[in-house]
């Protein structure tokens, strides 16, 4: 009985939805006539007119007179023009759909093609839009699982580097110190160089472990983590300024991690590829007229993106943004360079988005 009731309720729901859609279509005054009926009606009208002329008093002389030839040519031209107009109107949505399909990218959410045209074309466009939404949802879910696995692996590697390699290098430093106290004077300089190299390797291991696992993000929060990241990249001719207010609205842990990783990847690209000597890291809450939420801006004065293809770093940032429903844009910066702009939407029902932050 439960199954029968469910089927009936579904049937009633389907009929109700169909009735509502029909009512809405009737109110809007739009009738979606299929391409078949449009072409058939036009051809039928032409044939009916031709038959009426043949049965009527109109005749065609032998040989054909000039006036009769003009009438026939005018009728033929009218039928061809009507067929061309109907086909053009019917096939335009399909051409628009083809352009949208050729430029679609699951990592770049964009506008969907408008559902319009004959019934067949409208149904095809609507099916394509539904398929694209489903593919984007599946891509986001898959990217989320992959990124979560990646973060777990980062934590494991960071822990191994800190606990195993770090402790081993620390023990080596202690051994070298004891050796330096006992070796003759002519070998002490070489032992000192070995100590310095081991200490530099230990510092590099700790730096890599911090980048793999942002412990400051978990312990001190997003603002402190971003300030520490800016200080970390201020080296070798690159100066990173930051503008990060301390009273940030609360965010989900996933959103904070995405903001941190995008900032990290943006500064990494600046340091490695941009050839810049200045960069700026800005985080601000967005006021309600701009949609609320948070905006992260990484700006440099380097060479810019140019016409180069997107690399793994940029696509990784797009996947992370897609994971939390954020928008990310890569634009030329004022005066040269690159802007990486990430906008994280406000959580549903969040009231903290009403606060206005400082502009960059």
C-alpha positions as CSV (number, residue, x, y, z in Angstrom):
1,X,0.0,0.0,0.0
2,X,2.9,2.3,0.8
3,X,4.2,1.9,-2.7
4,X,0.9,2.5,-4.4
5,X,0.4,5.6,-2.3
6,X,3.9,6.9,-3.3
7,X,3.3,6.3,-7.0
8,X,-0.1,8.1,-6.8
9,X,1.4,11.0,-5.0
10,X,4.2,11.2,-7.5
11,X,1.7,11.1,-10.4
12,X,-0.4,13.9,-8.7
13,X,2.8,15.9,-8.2
14,X,3.8,15.5,-11.8
15,X,0.3,16.5,-13.0
16,X,0.3,19.5,-10.7
17,X,3.8,20.6,-11.9
18,X,2.6,20.2,-15.5
19,X,-0.5,22.2,-14.8
20,X,1.5,24.9,-13.1
21,X,4.0,25.1,-16.1
22,X,1.1,25.3,-18.5
23,X,-0.6,28.0,-16.5
24,X,2.6,30.0,-16.3
25,X,3.1,29.5,-20.1
26,X,-0.4,30.7,-20.7
27,X,0.1,33.8,-18.4
28,X,3.3,34.7,-20.1
29,X,1.6,34.6,-23.5
30,X,4.5,32.5,-25.0
31,X,3.7,29.4,-27.1
32,X,6.7,27.2,-27.8
33,X,5.9,25.8,-31.2
34,X,8.1,23.0,-32.5
35,X,10.3,23.5,-35.5
36,X,8.5,20.7,-37.3
37,X,5.1,22.5,-37.1
38,X,6.6,25.8,-38.1
39,X,8.1,24.5,-41.3
40,X,5.1,22.3,-42.0
41,X,2.7,25.2,-41.5
42,X,4.6,27.4,-43.9
43,X,4.9,24.8,-46.6
44,X,1.2,23.8,-46.1
45,X,0.2,27.5,-46.5
46,X,2.2,27.7,-49.7
47,X,0.7,24.6,-51.2
48,X,-2.8,25.7,-50.2
49,X,-2.3,29.0,-51.9
50,X,-0.9,27.3,-55.0
51,X,-3.9,24.8,-55.1
52,X,-6.4,27.7,-54.8
53,X,-4.8,29.5,-57.6
54,X,-4.9,26.4,-59.9
55,X,-8.5,25.8,-59.1
56,X,-9.4,29.4,-59.5
57,X,-9.6,31.7,-62.5
58,X,-5.9,32.2,-62.6
59,X,-4.2,30.4,-65.6
60,X,-0.7,30.1,-67.0
61,X,-0.4,30.8,-70.7
62,X,1.8,28.9,-73.2
63,X,4.2,30.4,-73.7
64,X,4.3,32.0,-70.2
65,X,3.6,35.7,-70.3
66,X,5.9,38.2,-68.6
67,X,3.3,39.2,-66.0
68,X,2.6,35.5,-65.1
69,X,6.3,34.8,-64.8
70,X,6.7,37.7,-62.4
71,X,3.8,36.4,-60.2
72,X,5.3,32.9,-60.1
73,X,8.8,34.2,-59.3
74,X,7.3,36.4,-56.6
75,X,5.5,33.5,-55.0
76,X,8.6,31.3,-55.1
77,X,10.7,34.1,-53.6
78,X,8.1,34.5,-50.8
79,X,8.1,30.8,-50.0
80,X,11.9,30.6,-50.0
81,X,12.2,33.7,-47.8
82,X,9.6,32.3,-45.4
83,X,11.5,29.0,-45.2
84,X,14.8,30.8,-44.6
85,X,13.3,32.9,-41.8
86,X,11.7,29.9,-40.1
87,X,14.9,27.9,-40.3
88,X,17.0,30.8,-39.2
89,X,14.8,31.4,-36.1
90,X,14.7,27.7,-35.4
91,X,18.4,27.1,-35.7
92,X,19.8,30.2,-34.0
93,X,19.4,28.7,-30.5
94,X,21.3,25.6,-31.7
95,X,24.1,27.8,-32.9
96,X,24.2,29.6,-29.6
97,X,24.2,26.2,-27.8
98,X,27.2,25.1,-30.0
99,X,29.2,28.1,-29.1
100,X,28.4,27.6,-25.4
101,X,29.5,24.0,-25.6
102,X,32.7,24.8,-27.3
103,X,33.7,27.3,-24.6
104,X,32.4,25.5,-21.5
105,X,34.9,24.9,-18.7
106,X,33.8,23.1,-15.5
107,X,36.4,25.1,-13.5
108,X,35.0,28.4,-14.7
109,X,31.3,28.7,-13.8
110,X,29.6,31.0,-16.3
111,X,26.3,31.9,-17.6
112,X,24.1,29.2,-19.2
113,X,22.7,29.5,-22.7
114,X,19.2,30.9,-22.7
115,X,16.4,28.4,-23.1
116,X,14.6,29.7,-26.1
117,X,13.6,28.8,-29.7
118,X,11.4,25.9,-30.9
119,X,10.4,23.1,-28.5
120,X,13.1,20.7,-29.7
121,X,15.9,23.3,-29.3
122,X,14.5,24.6,-26.0
123,X,14.4,21.0,-24.6
124,X,18.0,20.4,-25.9
125,X,19.3,23.6,-24.3
126,X,17.5,22.8,-21.0
127,X,19.0,19.3,-21.0
128,X,22.4,20.6,-21.6
129,X,22.2,23.1,-18.8
130,X,21.0,20.4,-16.4
131,X,23.8,18.1,-17.5
132,X,26.4,21.0,-17.0
133,X,25.0,21.7,-13.5
134,X,25.3,18.0,-12.6
135,X,28.8,17.7,-14.0
136,X,29.9,20.8,-12.1
137,X,28.4,19.4,-8.9
138,X,30.1,16.0,-9.5
139,X,33.4,17.8,-10.3
140,X,33.2,19.9,-7.1
141,X,32.5,16.8,-5.1
142,X,35.4,14.9,-6.7
143,X,37.7,17.9,-6.2
144,X,36.6,18.1,-2.6
145,X,37.5,14.5,-2.0
146,X,40.8,14.9,-3.8
147,X,41.8,18.0,-1.9
148,X,40.8,16.5,1.4
149,X,43.1,13.5,0.6
150,X,45.8,15.9,-0.5
151,X,45.6,17.8,2.8
152,X,45.7,14.6,4.8
153,X,48.8,13.6,2.8
154,X,50.4,17.0,3.4
155,X,49.8,16.6,7.1
156,X,51.4,13.1,7.1
157,X,54.4,14.3,5.2
158,X,54.8,17.4,7.4
159,X,54.6,15.2,10.5
160,X,57.2,12.8,9.1
161,X,59.5,15.6,8.1
162,X,59.2,17.3,11.5
163,X,59.4,14.2,13.7
164,X,61.8,11.9,11.7
165,X,64.0,14.1,9.5
166,X,64.0,17.1,11.8
167,X,65.0,15.0,14.8
168,X,67.6,13.2,12.9
169,X,69.2,16.5,11.7
170,X,69.0,17.8,15.3
171,X,70.9,14.7,16.5
172,X,73.5,15.3,13.7
173,X,74.0,18.9,14.8
174,X,74.6,17.7,18.4
175,X,77.1,15.1,17.2
176,X,78.9,17.7,15.1
177,X,79.1,20.0,18.1
178,X,80.8,17.3,20.1
179,X,83.1,16.6,17.3
180,X,84.0,20.3,16.9
181,X,85.1,20.4,20.5
182,X,87.5,17.6,20.0
183,X,88.9,17.9,16.5
184,X,92.3,19.6,15.8
185,X,92.3,23.2,14.9
186,X,93.0,22.6,11.2
187,X,89.7,20.6,10.9
188,X,87.5,22.8,13.0
189,X,86.6,25.1,10.1
190,X,85.4,22.2,8.0
191,X,83.3,20.8,10.9
192,X,81.9,24.3,11.4
193,X,80.9,24.4,7.7
194,X,79.2,21.0,8.1
195,X,77.3,22.4,11.1
196,X,76.1,25.4,9.2
197,X,75.0,23.2,6.2
198,X,73.1,20.9,8.6
199,X,71.5,23.8,10.4
200,X,70.4,25.3,7.0
201,X,69.0,22.0,6.0
202,X,67.1,21.7,9.3
203,X,65.6,25.2,8.8
204,X,64.6,24.3,5.2
205,X,62.9,21.1,6.5
206,X,61.0,23.1,9.1
207,X,60.0,25.7,6.5
208,X,58.7,23.0,4.1
209,X,56.8,21.3,7.0
210,X,55.1,24.7,7.9
211,X,54.1,25.2,4.3
212,X,52.7,21.7,4.0
213,X,50.8,21.9,7.2
214,X,49.8,25.5,8.3
215,X,49.8,24.9,12.0
216,X,49.5,28.7,12.6
217,X,46.1,28.5,10.8
218,X,44.8,25.9,13.2
219,X,46.3,27.5,16.3
220,X,46.1,31.3,15.7
221,X,43.5,31.7,13.0
222,X,43.4,33.0,9.4
223,X,44.6,36.5,10.0
224,X,47.7,35.5,11.8
225,X,48.4,32.7,9.2
226,X,48.2,35.2,6.3
227,X,50.5,37.7,8.1
228,X,53.0,34.9,8.7
229,X,52.7,33.9,5.1
230,X,53.4,37.5,3.9
231,X,56.5,37.6,6.2
232,X,57.7,34.2,4.9
233,X,57.7,35.4,1.3
234,X,59.4,38.7,2.0
235,X,62.9,37.7,0.9
236,X,65.3,37.7,-2.1
237,X,64.1,41.1,-3.4
238,X,60.4,40.5,-3.0
239,X,58.6,42.7,-0.5
240,X,55.1,41.5,0.5
241,X,52.8,44.1,2.2
242,X,49.7,42.9,3.9
243,X,46.4,44.6,4.9
244,X,44.5,42.1,7.1
245,X,42.1,43.3,9.8
246,X,42.0,41.4,13.0
247,X,38.3,41.3,13.5
248,X,37.3,39.0,10.6
249,X,33.9,37.4,10.6
250,X,33.9,33.7,11.4
251,X,34.3,31.3,8.4
252,X,34.0,27.6,8.0
253,X,37.4,25.7,8.3
254,X,37.1,24.7,4.6
255,X,36.8,28.3,3.5
256,X,39.7,29.4,5.7
257,X,41.9,26.7,4.3
258,X,41.0,27.6,0.7
259,X,41.8,31.3,1.4
260,X,45.1,30.3,2.9
261,X,46.0,28.0,0.0
262,X,45.0,30.5,-2.7
263,X,47.1,33.2,-1.0
264,X,50.0,30.8,-0.7
265,X,49.8,29.7,-4.4
266,X,49.4,33.3,-5.5
267,X,52.5,34.4,-3.7
268,X,54.4,31.3,-4.9
269,X,53.6,32.2,-8.5
270,X,54.7,35.8,-7.8
271,X,58.0,34.7,-6.3
272,X,58.8,32.2,-9.0
273,X,57.4,33.5,-12.3
274,X,56.3,37.1,-12.1
275,X,59.6,38.8,-11.8
276,X,58.1,41.2,-9.3
277,X,59.7,43.1,-6.4
278,X,56.5,44.1,-4.7
279,X,53.4,42.3,-3.8
280,X,50.3,43.0,-1.6
281,X,48.1,40.7,0.3
282,X,44.7,42.0,1.2
283,X,41.7,40.4,3.0
284,X,38.5,42.3,3.7
285,X,34.9,41.5,4.4
286,X,32.5,42.5,1.6
287,X,29.6,44.8,2.4
288,X,26.1,43.6,1.6
289,X,25.8,45.6,-1.6
290,X,28.7,43.5,-2.9
291,X,27.2,40.2,-1.8
292,X,28.7,39.8,1.6
293,X,31.4,37.3,2.4
294,X,35.2,37.8,2.1
295,X,37.5,38.9,-0.6
296,X,41.2,38.0,-0.9
297,X,43.4,40.0,-3.2
298,X,47.0,39.0,-4.2
299,X,48.5,41.8,-6.3
300,X,52.0,42.1,-7.7
301,X,53.8,44.5,-10.1
302,X,55.4,41.7,-12.2
303,X,55.2,40.9,-15.9
304,X,51.5,39.7,-15.8
305,X,49.9,36.6,-17.2
306,X,50.1,37.5,-20.8
307,X,48.9,34.9,-23.3
308,X,50.4,31.9,-21.4
309,X,48.3,28.9,-20.9
310,X,47.0,28.2,-17.4
311,X,49.3,26.0,-15.4
312,X,48.7,23.5,-12.7
313,X,48.8,26.2,-10.0
314,X,46.1,28.3,-11.4
315,X,43.9,25.3,-12.1
316,X,44.4,24.1,-8.6
317,X,43.2,27.5,-7.3
318,X,40.2,27.2,-9.5
319,X,39.4,23.8,-8.1
320,X,39.7,25.0,-4.5
321,X,37.4,27.9,-5.3
322,X,34.9,25.6,-6.9
323,X,35.0,23.4,-3.7
324,X,33.4,26.2,-1.5
325,X,31.4,27.9,-4.2
326,X,33.7,30.9,-4.4
327,X,34.6,33.0,-7.5
328,X,38.2,33.5,-8.5
329,X,39.4,35.9,-11.2
330,X,42.9,36.5,-12.7
331,X,43.1,40.0,-14.0
332,X,45.8,42.6,-15.0
333,X,46.7,44.8,-12.1
334,X,46.6,48.6,-12.3
335,X,50.0,49.7,-13.6
336,X,51.1,46.3,-14.6
337,X,51.2,42.9,-12.9
338,X,48.5,40.4,-11.9
339,X,45.5,40.5,-9.6
340,X,44.4,37.2,-8.1
341,X,40.9,38.0,-6.6
342,X,39.0,35.3,-4.6
343,X,35.5,36.0,-3.4
344,X,34.1,33.7,-0.8
345,X,30.3,33.9,-0.3
346,X,28.8,34.5,3.1
347,X,27.5,31.5,4.9
348,X,23.7,31.2,4.8
349,X,22.1,33.2,7.5
350,X,25.4,34.9,8.4
351,X,24.8,38.3,10.0
352,X,28.5,39.2,10.3
353,X,28.6,40.0,6.6
354,X,26.8,43.3,7.4
355,X,30.1,44.7,8.7
356,X,32.1,46.8,6.3
357,X,35.9,46.2,6.0
358,X,38.6,48.5,4.7
359,X,39.1,48.6,1.0
360,X,42.4,47.7,-0.5
